[in-house]
Structures are given as C-alpha cells and as structure tokens.
Amino acid sequence: MRHHEPLTLDDIIELSRKGAPAPFIIHYLRPTYFVYKLAPSDFARLKSANVNDDVIRYLASTPSQFAPSSAPVWYQDFDHDHHSSDPYWGYRGY
C-alpha cells in the first residue's frame, strides 16, 4: 500500500479483515480521487466480508464526488485571420 495509490476492493477487504478502522480507510482513500463503480455483486461481497457500512457508503459515493458531472466544454480558438490586423500576431521574437 503506497501513499495515495487507489486500493482495490480486495485491498479494502483485507484492511477491514485486519481491523483497520473505517475512518482510517476512508481517510486514505479520499486523496486518491479514485472512482469506484460498484456492481450489486461488489456490494454483496463487501457486506459478506464485514467491511464497515461507512466505507461501503464512501465507495458508493465516489462517482458523484469525483466523476465529472457533464462533458467538458471546449471553446473554439480565434481564427488566425481574425488577428491579421494585429501587428504582433505573426511576431517571431528570434
């Protein structure tokens, strides 16, 4: 477990099995900004491994916390001809 590397579900289960407290696991996961897209089978697996409900809730919340809510907005650059009257547009400083 390296600093700020995302953990797999197996890693999280292992930490829980070894007795790591839920706040410790969540505190480690937060700065990774990793988005966990959990399937229903993942929830069942975490529950059956006795992973704390707070950790499971945190994992389930990551798509809304860290995934973009919409596609990025791209703006068209100005056309070079638009600046043809600008005396510095074609300036080469070398």
N, C-alpha and C positions, 0 to 999 in steps of 0.2 A: 504494500500500500504506500504509494508515493504521494507526496503533498500535492493536492489539488488535481489528482487524476480521477476521472469518473470510476465509480465502482460498479461491478456487475451485480446482478441480483444474487448470484452465488456468494459474492464477497459480503453483501449486506446480510445474507442469511448466516454466514459464518461469523461475522461480527456479533450478531444477535445471539447466536449459539454460545459464543464465548463470554457473553454477559456485558457487552458494551452497551451503555445506557443510550436510550433513544435520542436525548439531546446531543450527545457526542456524535452519533451517526449523522444526524441532521446538520449539525454544525460543520462536519467535514464535507458533506455533500453540497451545501449551499454555494460555496465559491467555485464549484466546478461548472456551474450553469448547465449541467447536463440534463437533457430532456428524456425522461423515462416514459415511453409509450407502452403502458401495461395492458396486456390482454387479460380477459377474465381468468384464464388459467394461471397467469402470473400472480393475480390477487390471491387465488386459492393456494398457490404454492407458498407465498409469503405468510399467509394465515396459518397454514399447516406447519410451517417452520417456527411458529410463535414469534414472528417479527412484530414488534410493538406497533399498535394501531397508529400512533403519531408518525412513525417512519413511513408506514404504508400511505397515510394521507399526504405526507410530504411528497412522496414519489408520484402519487396520482395528480398532485397539483403542479408538477413541473411543466407540463405542456402549456398551461395558461400563464405561468410565471415567466418562462424563458423563450418560448417559441414566438416568432413574430405573429402579430395578430392579423396582418394583411401583407400582401406582396409589397416589396419596396417600390417607391415612386421614383421613376427616372425622368430627368429633365433633359430636353434636347439642348445641346450646346449651341451657341450662336454660330451661324454660318460665317465662314471666313470672309465672304464677300460683304457681309453686313458691316465689317470694320474697315473696309477699303479706304474710307476717308480718314481713318485714324492714322496719323503719321508714325506711330510706334508699333503698329500691328505687325509689320514684317521686319522689325528691327532685330538685327543679329549683333550681339554685343561683343563679338570676337573679331 
